[in-house]
Amino acid sequence: MARQAEHEPSGAHAPSDVTRSSERQRRRATLRRSLSLTFLSTLVPGLGLMWTKRRTVGVILLLIAVIAGIALSIFLLSGNVLTGAANVLTSTGLKLALVALAAALVLWLTSIVLTARTTHTDGWSHRGDILFKAFTALMCLAVTMPLARAVSTVTVTQDAFGTMFIENGKGAASTKENAFKKKARVNLMLVGSDAGSDRTGIRTDSLMVASIDTHTGDTTLISIPRNWNYVPFPESNPLHKLYPNGFHCPERGAGDPCWMDAVWSEADTQHPELFPGEQYAGLNATRDVVQEIIGMPIDYSTVINLKGFQDLVDAMGGVDMTIPAGGIAIGGKIEGGAIVPGSITGRIPEGRQHLNGQQALWYSRSRVETGDGDRMRRQRCMVNALIDQTNPVSLVNQFPSIMKVAKENILLDLPQSELPDLADLANTMKKGQTKSVNLAYPVISDSHPDYDKVRALIKKGMDRSTPAPKPKSSSSASSSTAPNSSSSSASTSSSSSDQAIDDTTATC
């Protein structure tokens, strides 16, 4: 009897232990359910509410999310990724993006918090309650951080575009329909300036025109030599009265030659009184001269300085280029017709190379061993490579960095509303062929350019029936001699060959 009495307390409490164990299991099950449903509402707004008493609200939130997702996909992918991104980058698109991001944040947070409140149970342990609240906060943070970053990117883009896109009354007027639909060709002037904190005024270090057939995508790249004499000012430009026979001023001496690269500073720095109230006198004067040279209107212009180009290539992740035998010099200075010993500070090695920003800059600028003709060829190669190697996914990932560089270093007189049309044109360009018109010496004299011949060569280069011959030599660098950058009639811009028209890709 004593032994039986001894075991009675244990048997009497057994049902209570089972009850407590079942309660703990029930609490854990409800906690896991609440965590799972809150997570589902984090993945897709409203999804977690589908298994709660607020199912109707869940359906509404889910439908809003699905409709928004489908609309966004159609908006971005109806044409292609690049055009869709360009649609977002218009002034209206950026404003709508901010509204959409704010609405998405409210929708998502509402879904998460409402799911958490609906599935929360008062009977949880203190530890379980703390865990659930912490998890809910983490889910809110998980959707807030990327959306906040997206809002920041949009804001940075708006700020950058406010600086980049200029209205100077010289670019083509904005239209409601596709800006290029009724144009057979679009001519873009690409200016590389040497502006910098250590320089006074601006000189056009590189000057190129991309003439694009809007239907085929065929692109003709025309490089204007920087050391041309007697470049013509049209009668409509105030500088025509000073230089009616072309830009030439021997009285200034060899240290300040009136070449093509000095047109910008002539208007902007030397004679600003001739352009009262004109903010972009240098750019517009350069445009006027280029139009006279090529015999065609310039529709749009873009200007990027040297530091900006270097930073832009870095922001884009670099560029792949084929470097000729012997490599390309970094740095270098010429005095008395010879390279100053020790002035070359490095080399880009020969062969296929992935160039960073500094290397890409010197690939495009170096001329101490090859001359201006080969340098212009490499500049055309660089433009062609950047267009061909542009990766939309990479651009999205690096977009904030690219916008920071663009704000500080790039000007565009293209209306912002026409960015989608430009994106469409860029995609068309990838389908067409790219040819180059070589205007360097000996094809065209630097000291007395024959502009009738220049225009005839450009017209021939734009004719699709004109074949683009292969280059005469695979390495222009090996056949060039070190030039004297200050020469005139005995031109320093020795070309890789005397071939006037060639296939851009084949020469690279």
Number of C-alpha atoms within 10 A of each C-alpha: 5 6 7 8 9 9 10 10 10 9 8 9 10 10 10 10 10 11 11 11 12 12 14 15 12 14 18 15 12 17 22 14 16 23 21 13 24 29 20 19 27 23 15 16 28 31 26 30 27 18 13 15 11 16 15 13 17 23 17 14 21 22 15 16 19 14 11 14 12 12 12 13 13 13 17 18 14 11 11 16 16 22 24 20 19 22 22 19 22 19 18 12 16 19 15 13 18 17 13 14 16 14 11 19 19 12 17 23 21 17 26 28 17 20 30 24 13 15 21 18 15 9 14 18 14 9 8 16 16 12 14 19 15 12 16 23 15 12 20 19 13 12 17 17 12 12 16 14 12 16 19 14 17 22 17 18 22 19 14 20 21 13 16 22 17 17 14 13 10 17 19 15 14 13 11 7 10 14 19 18 12 9 11 11 21 20 20 19 25 20 23 21 23 20 19 14 7 7 9 11 18 22 23 24 18 24 22 20 23 22 25 24 22 21 15 17 20 22 28 27 30 25 23 21 25 21 24 26 23 20 25 22 27 20 11 9 16 16 21 15 13 11 16 14 12 20 23 20 15 9 9 10 9 12 7 11 20 23 22 25 24 23 28 24 21 21 23 23 15 13 15 16 12 14 17 9 9 13 13 17 23 25 22 22 23 23 24 21 21 24 20 17 20 20 16 15 17 22 19 20 21 18 20 24 22 20 18 25 22 20 22 23 21 21 22 22 16 20 19 16 20 15 19 18 14 14 17 24 22 20 16 17 18 18 10 9 15 13 17 13 9 10 14 14 9 14 15 18 15 14 13 11 14 13 20 19 21 18 23 22 21 21 24 21 23 21 29 26 22 24 25 27 26 26 26 29 24 22 23 27 23 20 16 19 16 16 14 13 13 13 12 15 11 12 16 13 12 15 19 21 17 21 22 18 22 22 20 15 22 22 19 20 20 23 19 21 19 21 20 21 17 19 19 19 21 18 16 18 21 17 11 16 16 25 28 25 26 30 27 32 25 20 19 20 18 26 19 14 19 13 16 11 13 20 16 12 20 23 15 16 27 22 12 14 8 12 13 19 15 15 20 13 12 15 17 20 23 15 13 18 16 18 21 22 19 16 15 19 12 14 23 25 32 23 28 29 19 17 17 22 25 22 19 25 16 14 21 21
